[in-house]
Amino acid sequence: MHSWILDSGASFLITPHHEWFSNYTRSRHGVVHLGDNYAYDIASIGTVQLQFQYGSIFTLQHVWHVAQVKKSLISTGQLDDDGFQTTFGNQNYL
């Protein structure tokens, strides 16, 4: 089971779990700076598929593999860039 944190302050989708990737679309050289002011190496970028309790599958693309991070982060901004809509709280629609 994958455990992710939905983060409105994150700029990218990031996970330390190499085994979660279904493929790597490209390698990435460089670093990512997180809130702890450390620079972490980006091993590569790829695709991770999340399977939900009732069997539906959600595909995350452009996920950065950063082995040194402790948590997997889903960026709400990245989801928006990929065409998804994120809503928090109760919404009353007319």
Summary of the structure (lengths in Angstrom):
residues: 94
radius of gyration: 14.2
end to end distance: 37.1
largest distance: 48.1
contacts: 211
relative contact order: 0.31
helix: 10%
strand: 41%
